C-alpha cells in the first residue's frame, strides 16, 4: 500500500503540467476582510487625487494606498458604475445617479436625479455605464440614456435592449443586444453598415488602437475593423476567448491589450510579440470572473472581481513565478537556463522550459542549491550532486546535501559546502576530479576562499573554521577561529565576500580576519553601515542583498558609498525562507527564491526623485488639518499618502519633534498615542538610497487634559475661593476660641500659682519642722556623745580604782569601801537604755541597711559596727560594751570575717560606705 501511494505521488509530480506556469506580473489581492465591503466590484477608476474608486455593490470604495473608506448611497442601492471627472466622482445605481466630492476627509454625495422625476414609476432602470461625450455626462441603462450638461437632464428612451455605449472617433456607438451596432447623432440612431456580422452578439467592449477598431463580444471572441473590413481576430488567443466569455477589455500603454473574462481570469496580450499571459485563480487571482478593468497613472491594472479586487503591476520590471498548487513547494534556489528556469525545492528539482513545468525524474526530496559552473549547473541534492548540461540531467556523485557552491576568488576552483564537509572541484571541465578536505567532517553550510591554500568554512550550526592545505589538497591545519577569538556565541555564522575580502557576520557583528594576531577583529565599515543584519547574499561585486529586521534591501556600491534600495515588503511578505536566501544573477535582473516560487527583480539602480506627499490626519474619525488641535490622551492616525501603488512607491520615514532617529513608515500610517500637551511636529523624509530628504511636515497641538480646561480652572478657582473663605471663617473662630482659652488659661494659671504658693508654704513649714527635728537629733547626738564620754570616763575611773584596790592587798577594809563608791558611781540601767535608744534613732537607716545586707550579724555585732562608724577606738568601745580591750579586738576580727573583708580593707571605711 505504501509503495502504491508513493508511485501515485511521484506520478502526480511528474505529470504536473495542467497549468502553464510562467513569470507573471506581481498581483496584490484585496478581499472583503481588507476593504470591509461587498463581493462584486462593477467599476474601477482613479481620481484626480490619485485615490482609487470602486463601485462595490452597496458601497463606493476609496483606497489611497494607506486606508480603505466605504460610503453608501442615501437610498442604499447597488452602485453599478462610476466616472471620474475633475474633482467629482459620478455614480449610477438603481433609479439614481449623482456625484460624490470629498470634503474634510469625507465623501459627500449629491444626487442629480432625485426630485426631478427622471425615472418613471413603472421603470426598473439601473445605470450600468457613465461616460463623457461632447462636454456632457451620459448615464446609461439597458433601455435609456440620460444626458446631463451640469444643469438639466435630457432623456432618450431606446427602442431596443442594449449592452453598452462606446465613444469611438468622436462618435457615439450603441451596441444593441441582438440587432447590431448603431450610431447616435442629435438623438437619432442609425445602424452601422458593414457590421452585420455582429448581429446576435452581446458586445461588451469596443476599443480603437493603432488605427484598428477592436470589438469584443461576449461569446464569439474578438472582431477587428481594419481598412473598412470587419473580420474575426486571427489569433490563437481568440479561440480561447470564445469559450471564456469576455466581460470587459481595455488597451493600456502602447502594446498591451487586457481582456477580462467570466471564467478564465484576465489575459494580458503583448501586441509587439503576439504573446500573452493568463492570470487566473490557478496561479494568483482570487477568482476567475473579471467584472471591470481600471488603469492608474502608473499604467498598472486594477481589476474588479466577482469577489474582491486585484492590483496587477503589468508595467513593472518585477515578475514572479507563482505556484498556488503546492506541487513545487518551497524554492531553495533558482537559476535561469537558455529556455527557462531550474528550481531546487523541498519537493525536488523542477524545470520550466518551453512553457512546460515538470519535476525532474528521480529527484524527489530536498534539493538545496543550484550553482552555475561555466555551461553546467550543479545541483546540491540530499542524496548527491546532480549536473544539468545541454538539457540533460545526470548524477555527478553521491556527495549528499550540497548547500552551496562557491567559486574561489583566486583561481578557477569551485568549493562545495555539504553535509559531510568541504569538497573542491579544481577542474571545471572534469567534475569527476574532486577533493575532500580531511579533518573537517562536519555539516558545512558556507565556504569562501580569497587566499591560496586557505579556505573559510562556516558550520551549519555554530563555529567558523580556517582550513590550511597544500598544493596536493592535503589538510595541514583546521582551527576553530571563533573559539580562538573567544567568541562564545558563534551560532549561524554568515560569510560574505566583498572586494577580495571575506567578512564574517556573527550575531549582528561584522568581523574580518587579522593574520598577525590569528584572530577575528571587528570591521568598522560594515559595523557602522549594516546593523541588525540577519542575512546577506551577494549578487555581483557591486550589488548585494541584506535582510534587516525582516525587510529586504538591495545595496548598490557606488565607489565607497553604499546606496540602499528598499524592496517593498509586499513582494515577499511571509515568503522569505530564513537562513536560505539565494540570489541568481540573470543579465540585468536577479532571481530571489520564495516559499512558493521565486521573484525576478531589476538590478539597475535608478536615482529616485522625491515624491509629492499628502498628509491626512484623523482623530476620532475627524480630519485634523495642519496646525490644528486634538484632545489630550486621544489617538492620532496620520496617513502619509504618495498616490503611488506600484514598484516606484517611495520608502518614507518620519521624525517626531525633531528627534534624531528616522523611523520607517509601514503601510503608510503613523499612529501616535499618549502625547504630552503642547505643540508637536512630524517631519516626513524620503530615503533615496544614500540620504534622507524632507518632503513634508505636519504640525498639531495636543490640548490640555480635561482637568486643565477653562471650565475646570474656573471650578478649581471657585473651590479654592470656597476653601479660603471657610479657612478664614475657621481661623476667625479659632482666634475667638483662642481668646476664650487664653482667659481661662490665665484664671487657671492664677489658681495654679495660688496652689503653688500654698504648697511652697507647706513645703517651707515641712522644711522648718525637718530642721527642728534635725536640731533635736543633733542635740540627742550630742547627748549621746557626751554620755558616751562620761560613761567612758567613769568606767575608766572605776578600772583605775579597781586596779589600785587590787594592788593594795592588805587593806581589806579600804578595798571594801572603795568598791562601794565604785558601785555607787556606776551607770544605772535607765541611763544605759536611754543611751541605746538615742543611738539607735541616730543610726536607724545604717542599722537597717546593714541588717539587710548581712543578716548573720548579731545585735552585739551591729552595736560594734555603730561604734566603729562613730570612729571610736577599741579602748573607748571596751567599757561601753563592758568587755576588755582585747575582747574588742577579738570581736573586731570576728566581725571582719562575717563581713568577708580582706586584710587590706579598712573596717571603719567599709562601714562608712554602707
Secondary structure as UniProt FT lines:
FT   HELIX           2..14
FT   STRAND          23..25
FT   STRAND          27..30
FT   HELIX           32..35
FT   STRAND          43..46
FT   TURN            48..49
FT   STRAND          52..57
FT   STRAND          59..63
FT   STRAND          68..72
FT   TURN            74..75
FT   STRAND          79..85
FT   TURN            86..87
FT   STRAND          88..94
FT   STRAND          96..103
FT   TURN            104..105
FT   STRAND          106..111
FT   TURN            114..117
FT   TURN            121..122
FT   STRAND          129..133
FT   TURN            134..135
FT   STRAND          136..140
FT   STRAND          144..148
FT   STRAND          153..157
FT   STRAND          162..168
FT   TURN            169..170
FT   STRAND          171..176
FT   STRAND          181..185
FT   TURN            186..187
FT   STRAND          188..191
FT   TURN            193..194
FT   HELIX           196..198
FT   TURN            199..200
FT   STRAND          203..209
FT   TURN            210..211
FT   STRAND          212..217
FT   STRAND          222..226
FT   TURN            227..228
FT   STRAND          229..232
FT   HELIX           236..242
FT   TURN            243..244
FT   STRAND          246..252
FT   TURN            253..255
FT   STRAND          256..261
FT   STRAND          266..270
FT   TURN            271..274
FT   STRAND          275..279
FT   TURN            281..284
FT   STRAND          290..295
FT   TURN            297..298
FT   STRAND          301..305
FT   TURN            306..307
FT   STRAND          308..312
FT   TURN            314..315
FT   STRAND          319..322
FT   STRAND          331..336
FT   STRAND          340..345
FT   TURN            346..347
FT   STRAND          348..353
FT   TURN            354..355
FT   STRAND          356..359
FT   TURN            361..362
FT   STRAND          367..373
FT   TURN            374..375
FT   STRAND          376..381
FT   TURN            382..383
FT   STRAND          384..389
FT   TURN            390..391
FT   STRAND          392..397
FT   STRAND          404..407
FT   STRAND          414..418
FT   TURN            419..420
FT   STRAND          421..425
FT   TURN            428..429
FT   TURN            431..432
FT   STRAND          434..436
FT   TURN            438..439
FT   STRAND          444..451
FT   TURN            452..453
FT   STRAND          454..459
FT   STRAND          464..469
FT   TURN            471..472
FT   STRAND          475..480
FT   HELIX           481..484
FT   TURN            485..486
FT   STRAND          494..498
FT   TURN            499..500
FT   STRAND          501..506
FT   TURN            507..508
FT   STRAND          509..514
FT   TURN            515..518
FT   STRAND          519..522
FT   HELIX           524..529
FT   STRAND          533..540
FT   TURN            541..542
FT   STRAND          543..548
FT   TURN            549..550
FT   STRAND          551..558
FT   TURN            559..560
FT   STRAND          561..566
FT   HELIX           569..571
FT   TURN            572..575
FT   TURN            578..579
FT   STRAND          583..586
FT   TURN            587..588
FT   STRAND          589..594
FT   TURN            595..596
FT   STRAND          597..602
FT   STRAND          614..619
FT   TURN            620..621
FT   STRAND          622..624
FT   TURN            626..627
FT   STRAND          628..630
FT   TURN            632..633
FT   STRAND          636..641
FT   TURN            647..648
FT   STRAND          652..656
FT   TURN            657..658
FT   STRAND          663..664
FT   TURN            667..668
FT   STRAND          669..672
FT   STRAND          678..687
FT   STRAND          692..702
FT   HELIX           706..708
FT   HELIX           710..807
FT   HELIX           812..825
FT   HELIX           829..842
FT   HELIX           844..853
FT   TURN            855..856
FT   HELIX           859..869
FT   TURN            870..871
FT   HELIX           874..881
FT   HELIX           885..898
FT   TURN            899..900
FT   TURN            903..904
FT   HELIX           907..912
//
